[in-house]
Amino acid sequence: MENLISLVNKIQRACTALGDHGEATALPTLWDALPSIAVVGGQSSGKSSVLESVVGKDFLPRGSGIVTRRPLVLQLQKIDEGSREYAEFLHLPRKRFTDFGDVRKEIQDETDRETGRTRQISSVPIHLSIYSPNVVNLTLIDLPGLTKVAVGNIVQDIENMVRSYIEKPNCIILAITPANQDLATSDAIKISREVDPT
């Protein structure tokens, strides 16, 4: 199983490097056929906290409004005990980040390079691998938070982007809802049930 997960991670990296991001197109793509776990939730629902708990590091940008403006493909790779944790971005080959504050800054900077400093979103993912003895081999996709209040068409653009990931038959939906919110009004549960009623 570990070999299979490692192979899927390598294929996902190759797809991204070749421009296959799993975006909605008329033709099926290799990315679409690969298994994935998509993290879905409303704005400020706690997606970042859940992901950081899985990794055991604070590395995701925080703030008010729409902070996650591009999908983040997060590949966790377990390494030998005693080895030093590090992170690598696909767009910065051979550069290792050992300071996870620098990882957060690079996510923000790479988002701004693609979208500008506006509050616009982009469906082009950021590809981040984290190597640590404290994780399991797993690939997660962090998506922008669903929102009801935003400028222009961004509300529909985010929903369309989220749907483009979670509608894939090989996608597991990890729906995040704050503990103080009624599940009946959860945007994450609502969109998950629409896509996969079971």
C-alpha positions as MATLAB code, in Angstrom:
seq = 'MENLISLVNKIQRACTALGDHGEATALPTLWDALPSIAVVGGQSSGKSSVLESVVGKDFLPRGSGIVTRRPLVLQLQKIDEGSREYAEFLHLPRKRFTDFGDVRKEIQDETDRETGRTRQISSVPIHLSIYSPNVVNLTLIDLPGLTKVAVGNIVQDIENMVRSYIEKPNCIILAITPANQDLATSDAIKISREVDPT';
ca = [
       0.000    0.000    0.000;
       2.854    2.413    0.838;
       4.357    1.793   -2.613;
       0.989    2.509   -4.246;
       0.572    5.813   -2.386;
       4.123    6.796   -3.324;
       3.397    5.993   -6.983;
       0.175    8.052   -6.943;
       2.110   10.986   -5.415;
       4.709   10.803   -8.194;
       2.028   10.651  -10.899;
       0.227   13.659   -9.359;
       3.497   15.618   -9.379;
       4.075   14.718  -13.026;
       0.505   15.751  -13.939;
       0.927   19.138  -12.274;
       4.310   19.709  -13.912;
       2.717   18.977  -17.297;
      -0.183   21.384  -16.674;
      -2.817   18.770  -15.771;
      -4.494   20.237  -12.675;
      -7.730   18.276  -12.918;
      -9.571   21.339  -14.190;
     -12.906   20.894  -15.899;
     -12.238   20.088  -19.553;
     -14.095   18.259  -22.287;
     -11.623   15.384  -22.124;
     -10.855   13.269  -19.045;
      -7.395   13.779  -17.602;
      -5.007   11.484  -15.767;
      -5.378   13.658  -12.649;
      -9.118   12.875  -12.618;
      -8.410    9.148  -12.426;
      -6.158    9.411   -9.358;
      -7.512    9.135   -5.799;
      -7.541   12.296   -3.694;
      -8.903   13.723   -0.445;
     -10.403   17.192   -0.857;
     -10.828   19.366    2.242;
     -14.034   21.400    1.994;
     -15.500   23.935    4.385;
     -16.843   27.406    4.768;
     -14.656   30.437    5.222;
     -13.026   30.343    8.688;
     -14.477   26.887    9.375;
     -11.239   25.424   10.692;
      -9.829   23.730    7.568;
      -6.366   25.154    8.213;
      -6.419   24.012   11.840;
      -7.387   20.468   10.834;
      -4.655   20.282    8.172;
      -2.042   21.694   10.531;
      -3.076   19.140   13.161;
      -2.568   16.331   10.648;
       0.895   17.665    9.762;
       1.857   18.771   13.276;
       3.162   22.155   12.048;
       1.772   25.678   11.623;
       2.416   26.433    7.957;
      -0.794   27.739    6.376;
      -1.581   31.440    5.872;
      -4.105   32.925    8.295;
      -6.206   36.045    8.189;
      -9.651   37.438    7.595;
     -11.598   37.180    4.366;
     -10.600   34.769    1.620;
      -7.119   33.568    2.603;
      -6.903   30.346    0.568;
      -7.257   31.597   -3.008;
      -5.710   28.637   -4.848;
      -5.987   24.897   -4.290;
      -3.078   23.546   -2.256;
      -2.112   19.983   -3.117;
      -0.419   18.798    0.062;
       1.554   15.576   -0.192;
       2.710   14.156    3.120;
       5.681   11.796    2.946;
       6.820    9.771    5.943;
      10.595    9.661    6.384;
      12.826    7.787    8.838;
      12.663    8.573   12.561;
      15.257   11.132   13.584;
      15.349   12.732   10.130;
      14.834   16.483    9.924;
      11.442   17.665    8.666;
      11.387   19.755    5.515;
       9.072   20.966    2.786;
       9.431   21.376   -0.979;
       7.346   23.228   -3.538;
       6.995   21.896   -7.068;
       7.573   25.415   -8.468;
      10.901   25.657   -6.555;
      12.657   22.385   -7.379;
      15.563   21.364   -5.142;
      14.880   24.107   -2.568;
      14.210   22.681    0.889;
      12.308   24.673    3.500;
      13.075   23.720    7.106;
      11.407   26.817    8.610;
       7.648   26.366    8.288;
       7.163   30.132    8.674;
       8.966   30.403    5.333;
       6.562   27.796    3.904;
       3.618   30.006    4.911;
       5.252   33.043    3.291;
       5.979   31.128    0.069;
       2.335   29.985   -0.163;
       1.254   33.632    0.146;
       3.874   34.843   -2.342;
       3.065   32.138   -4.908;
      -0.650   32.897   -4.574;
       0.064   36.584   -5.219;
       2.240   35.732   -8.238;
      -0.699   33.913   -9.840;
      -3.579   36.161   -8.752;
      -1.908   39.482   -8.035;
      -2.532   41.124   -4.683;
      -6.237   41.306   -5.428;
      -8.711   39.024   -3.703;
      -9.094   37.009   -6.920;
      -8.880   33.228   -6.942;
      -7.172   30.811   -9.309;
      -7.799   27.128   -9.978;
      -4.081   26.505  -10.649;
      -2.876   24.543   -7.603;
       0.179   25.074   -5.460;
       1.962   21.770   -4.995;
       3.619   21.298   -1.587;
       5.339   18.169   -0.241;
       6.117   17.839    3.455;
       8.635   15.201    4.535;
       8.427   14.240    8.195;
       8.741   11.200   10.475;
       5.493   12.342   12.155;
       3.093   12.052    9.188;
       1.506    9.252    7.192;
       1.798    9.058    3.409;
      -1.257   10.967    2.284;
      -2.310   13.531   -0.322;
      -4.812   16.221    0.674;
      -6.195   19.104   -1.387;
      -6.981   22.275    0.562;
      -9.602   24.312   -1.294;
     -10.752   27.916   -0.865;
     -13.471   28.305    1.755;
     -17.077   28.469    0.619;
     -18.502   31.925    1.211;
     -21.754   33.797    0.775;
     -20.408   37.349    0.936;
     -17.814   38.488   -1.588;
     -17.262   40.891   -4.446;
     -18.271   40.008   -8.008;
     -18.612   36.386   -9.109;
     -16.124   35.048   -6.569;
     -18.805   33.187   -4.574;
     -19.831   31.159   -7.624;
     -16.224   30.808   -8.810;
     -15.208   29.227   -5.481;
     -18.196   26.879   -5.494;
     -17.441   25.838   -9.087;
     -13.795   25.198   -8.188;
     -14.748   23.113   -5.137;
     -17.246   21.119   -7.196;
     -14.654   20.484   -9.926;
     -12.555   18.623   -7.331;
     -15.206   16.859   -5.246;
     -17.347   15.642   -8.156;
     -14.568   13.319   -9.311;
     -15.482    9.683   -8.634;
     -12.120    8.974   -6.956;
     -12.329   11.907   -4.537;
     -12.947   11.473   -0.817;
     -14.595   14.593    0.617;
     -13.360   15.729    4.025;
     -16.108   18.188    5.040;
     -15.065   20.549    7.862;
     -17.718   22.260    9.986;
     -17.096   24.319   13.147;
     -18.273   22.565   16.314;
     -20.432   25.583   17.230;
     -22.368   25.459   13.937;
     -25.544   23.502   13.287;
     -24.753   20.657   10.853;
     -28.070   21.328    9.101;
     -26.742   24.725    7.960;
     -23.186   23.606    7.128;
     -22.101   24.663    3.630;
     -19.551   21.832    3.554;
     -22.144   19.162    4.388;
     -24.656   20.695    1.961;
     -22.332   20.665   -1.046;
     -20.979   17.220   -0.108;
     -24.501   15.746   -0.017;
     -25.354   17.348   -3.338;
     -22.300   15.750   -4.949;
     -22.462   12.429   -3.078;
     -25.822   11.749   -1.374;
     -24.465    8.596    0.321;
];
